[in-house]
């Protein structure tokens, strides 16, 4: 700025000399009014020159200050502060596995008691063996859609494998039970402690059959089968009567055996 002002003053001095020279010539020619005018204009020109020079210098200095500030801003990268909110803890959603296991009822079926013989349990020619078979709900809740199959039979085991006969008779009973149930109507509800029973009879005995029952070569089989809603498995029971020691079967003392598997 100093040199700019100094140069402006130098220009002003030169203009002043030129103005003085013009005024001097004019005064010699006795043109006073013109000399005054030239002097005023000369001084005004010198003042404006100096003023413009000072103003330009100030403006230039302001620009330099701004440029220096901009340069400093570009040299030092701006600091950016980002407020990152605390991340919420991850939410873990667990879908409980659906229970695909089927419901099993607490009710279940078993024989209520051993077979009950009628006709005083007589084992004689011309008399059938008649017995009552009882099934009971021994569980803790009623069973729905209860269906049953009960059967009896006389089968000779003379000169045969008794265990094989057991298996064959059991299988025959089971197949007949399933076949019968498939064609039956919807079952009934059997409440806790309730009993369902049937009375079954064999054909009348021949003398040979009566004798074989007593000597153990003819077996008396009893079979019970049942199915109900939400059961764990079917009730399936096969038994045979041990040969009685007398020709009269006592329901309370009769000895029963489970059929061989």
C-alpha positions in Angstrom: 0.0 0.0 0.0 2.9 2.4 0.8 4.4 2.2 -2.6 1.0 2.6 -4.3 0.5 5.9 -2.3 4.0 7.0 -3.1 3.5 6.4 -6.8 0.2 8.2 -6.7 1.8 11.2 -5.0 4.5 11.2 -7.7 1.8 11.2 -10.4 0.1 14.0 -8.5 3.3 16.1 -8.3 3.8 15.7 -12.1 0.2 16.8 -12.6 0.8 19.7 -10.3 3.8 20.8 -12.2 1.9 20.5 -15.5 -0.9 22.5 -13.9 1.4 25.1 -12.5 3.0 25.5 -15.9 -0.4 25.9 -17.6 -1.5 28.4 -15.0 1.8 30.3 -15.4 1.4 30.6 -19.1 -2.2 31.6 -18.7 -1.4 34.4 -16.2 1.3 35.7 -18.6 -1.4 36.1 -21.1 -3.5 37.8 -18.5 -6.2 35.1 -18.5 -6.8 35.0 -14.7 -10.2 33.2 -14.8 -8.8 30.4 -17.0 -5.8 30.0 -14.8 -8.0 29.6 -11.7 -10.1 27.0 -13.4 -7.1 25.0 -14.6 -5.6 25.2 -11.1 -8.8 23.9 -9.4 -9.2 21.1 -11.9 -5.5 20.2 -11.5 -5.7 20.0 -7.7 -9.0 18.1 -8.0 -7.4 15.6 -10.4 -4.4 15.2 -8.0 -6.8 14.6 -5.1 -8.9 12.1 -6.9 -5.8 10.2 -8.1 -4.5 9.9 -4.6 -8.0 9.0 -3.2 -8.5 6.3 -5.9 -5.0 4.9 -5.2 -5.6 4.7 -1.4 -9.1 3.1 -2.0 -7.7 0.5 -4.4 -4.9 -0.3 -2.0 -7.4 -0.8 0.8 -9.6 -3.0 -1.4 -6.6 -5.0 -2.5 -5.5 -5.5 1.1 -9.0 -6.7 2.0 -8.9 -9.1 -0.9 -5.5 -10.4 0.2 -6.8 -10.9 3.7 -9.8 -12.9 2.4 -7.7 -14.9 0.0 -5.3 -15.8 2.9 -8.3 -16.9 5.0 -9.6 -19.0 2.2 -6.2 -20.5 1.7 -6.0 -21.4 5.4 -9.4 -23.0 5.3 -8.4 -25.1 2.3 -5.1 -26.1 3.9 -6.8 -27.2 7.1 -9.6 -29.7 6.3 -12.8 -28.9 8.1 -13.6 -30.9 11.2 -16.9 -32.6 10.9 -18.5 -34.0 14.1 -21.1 -36.6 13.6 -23.3 -37.6 16.6 -24.0 -41.3 16.1 -26.9 -42.4 18.3 -26.2 -45.4 20.5 -27.2 -48.5 18.7 -30.0 -50.4 20.3 -29.2 -53.9 21.4 -30.2 -56.5 18.8 -33.6 -57.9 19.2 -33.6 -61.7 18.9 -37.0 -63.1 18.1 -37.4 -66.7 18.8 -40.3 -68.5 17.2 -41.3 -71.3 19.5 -41.3 -74.6 17.8 -44.8 -75.8 17.3 -45.6 -78.9 19.1 -46.3 -81.5 16.4 -46.8 -84.4 18.8 -50.4 -85.6 18.9 -52.5 -85.4 22.1 -52.8 -88.7 24.0 -55.8 -89.1 26.2 -55.4 -90.0 29.9 -58.2 -92.6 29.5 -57.4 -96.2 28.6 -59.2 -99.5 28.4 -58.4 -102.8 30.1 -60.3 -105.9 31.1 -62.4 -105.0 34.1 -62.0 -108.4 35.6 -61.4 -112.0 34.6 -64.1 -113.6 32.5 -67.3 -114.6 34.3 -68.7 -118.0 33.5 -72.4 -118.7 33.4 -74.3 -122.0 33.8 -72.2 -122.5 36.8 -69.2 -123.0 34.5 -70.3 -126.5 33.6 -68.1 -128.5 31.3 -70.3 -131.2 29.9 -71.7 -132.7 26.7 -74.6 -130.7 25.3 -73.8 -127.5 27.3 -72.1 -124.5 25.7 -69.4 -122.5 27.5 -71.0 -119.1 28.2 -69.0 -116.2 29.6 -69.3 -112.5 30.2 -66.3 -110.3 29.1 -65.9 -106.9 30.6 -63.9 -103.8 29.4 -63.4 -100.8 31.7 -62.1 -97.3 31.3 -59.3 -97.4 34.0 -57.9 -94.0 33.1 -58.4 -90.5 34.5 -60.6 -89.0 31.8 -63.4 -90.2 29.5 -62.5 -91.9 26.2 -64.4 -90.9 23.1 -65.3 -92.9 20.0 -64.8 -96.1 22.0 -65.3 -99.2 19.9 -64.6 -102.8 21.0 -64.3 -106.4 19.8 -64.7 -109.4 22.1 -64.3 -113.0 21.0 -63.9 -116.6 22.4 -62.9 -119.9 20.7 -62.1 -123.6 21.2 -58.9 -124.8 19.5 -57.2 -128.1 19.7 -53.5 -128.2 20.5 -53.3 -132.0 20.3 -50.0 -133.0 18.6 -49.4 -129.3 17.7 -46.9 -126.6 18.9 -49.0 -124.9 21.5 -47.1 -121.6 21.2 -47.6 -121.6 17.5 -51.3 -122.2 18.0 -51.4 -119.2 20.4 -49.9 -116.9 17.8 -52.2 -118.1 15.0 -55.3 -117.7 17.1 -54.2 -114.2 18.3 -53.5 -113.1 14.8 -56.9 -114.4 13.6 -58.7 -112.6 16.4 -56.8 -109.3 15.6 -57.5 -109.4 11.9 -61.2 -110.1 12.6 -61.3 -107.2 15.1 -59.9 -104.7 12.6 -62.2 -105.9 9.9 -65.2 -105.6 12.1 -64.2 -102.1 13.4 -63.8 -100.7 9.9 -67.5 -101.6 9.1 -68.9 -100.4 12.5 -70.4 -97.0 13.2 -68.8 -94.3 15.3 -68.1 -95.4 18.8 -69.4 -94.2 22.1 -68.0 -92.2 25.1 -66.9 -94.4 28.0 -66.5 -92.4 31.2 -63.9 -93.1 33.9 -64.8 -96.4 35.7 -67.6 -97.3 33.3 -67.7 -100.9 32.0 -68.7 -102.2 28.6 -69.4 -106.0 28.4 -70.7 -108.7 26.1 -72.0 -112.3 26.7 -70.5 -114.9 24.4 -71.1 -118.6 24.1 -69.5 -121.5 22.2 -71.5 -124.1 20.4 -72.7 -126.8 22.7 -69.9 -129.2 23.6 -69.5 -132.7 22.3 -68.4 -135.3 24.8 -65.0 -135.4 23.1 -64.6 -131.6 23.4 -65.6 -131.7 27.1 -63.1 -134.4 27.8 -60.3 -132.6 25.8 -61.0 -129.4 27.8 -60.5 -131.3 31.0 -57.3 -133.1 29.8 -55.8 -129.9 28.3 -55.7 -130.8 24.6 -58.5 -128.4 23.8 -58.0 -124.8 24.8 -60.6 -122.1 25.6 -59.4 -118.8 24.2 -60.7 -115.3 25.2 -59.8 -112.2 23.2 -60.5 -108.5 23.8 -59.7 -105.5 21.6 -60.6 -101.8 21.8 -59.8 -98.5 20.1 -60.7 -95.0 21.1 -59.8 -91.4 20.2 -56.4 -90.0 21.0 -55.2 -93.4 22.3 -51.5 -94.3 22.7 -52.2 -97.7 21.2 -55.1 -100.2 20.8 -56.1 -102.5 23.7 -55.2 -106.0 22.5 -55.4 -109.0 24.9 -55.4 -112.7 24.2 -55.7 -115.3 27.0 -56.4 -119.1 27.3 -57.9 -121.0 30.2 -55.8 -123.6 32.0 -57.5 -127.0 32.0 -59.8 -127.1 35.0 -59.4 -129.9 37.5 -63.1 -130.6 37.7 -66.0 -130.3 35.2 -67.0 -127.0 36.6 -65.1 -123.8 36.0 -65.0 -121.4 39.0 -64.7 -117.8 37.8 -62.8 -116.8 40.9 -60.2 -119.6 40.8 -59.8 -120.1 37.1 -56.2 -119.8 36.0 -55.5 -117.8 32.8 -52.4 -117.5 30.6 -51.4 -114.8 28.2 -51.1 -116.1 24.6 -47.5 -116.5 23.4 -46.2 -113.9 21.1 
